[in-house]
């Protein structure tokens, strides 16, 4: 069970960071004063976080499936 809790904690942390980065991206776009390169890097990091969240979610599902088998 500790494994699921650890994975949930990791996912929650990533979700919070992902949401914060989304807010930062929107704020920069709305301000009109942004660096295209920096904005591109932020979007890339946001996508990487999303991929990590999906990966962790799959790990949680695998652990639960094994526990219920």
N, C-alpha and C positions, 0 to 999 in steps of 0.2 A: 504493500500500500504506500510505503514511503516513496517508491518510484513514481507513482501517479501524482502524489502531492508535489514532488520535486518538479515534475514536468508541468503540472498546472501552474506552479509558481513562476517557472521560466516563461510560460506562455503569457501569463498575466503581465509580467514585466515587459515583454515584447509588445503586447497589445497597447500598453500605456505609452511606450516610446513611439510606437507607430502612430497613435492618435496625436501625440504631441508634435511629431514631425509633420503630420498632415496639417495641423493648425499653423505651424511655422511656414509651410509652403503656401497655404492660402493667404496668410498675412502678407508675405512677400509679393505675391502676385497682385493682391489688391492694392498694395502701396504703390506699385508701378516702378519702384526703385529696387531692382534686383539684378544680380549678375546671372546671366544665362548659364554659365558654367557651374556656379554654385547651386543654382536651382536644379540643374540636371543631376548633380551629385546627390542632392537631397532626395530627389525622386528615385534615384537608383538605390539609395540606402533604404528608402521606404519599401521598395519592391523586394529587396533582400530580406527585410524584416517580415514581410508578408509571407515569403517563401519559408522562412524559419518557423513562423506560426503554423503554417500548414503541415510542415514536417513534424513538429512537436505534436500536433493534433493527431496525426496518423500514428505516432508512437503511442500515445495514450490509448487510442482505439485498439492497437495491437496488444498492449498489456491487458486491457479489459477483456479482450477476446480470449486470451490465453487463460486468464483467471476464471472465466466462465466455461471453459472447455472441459 
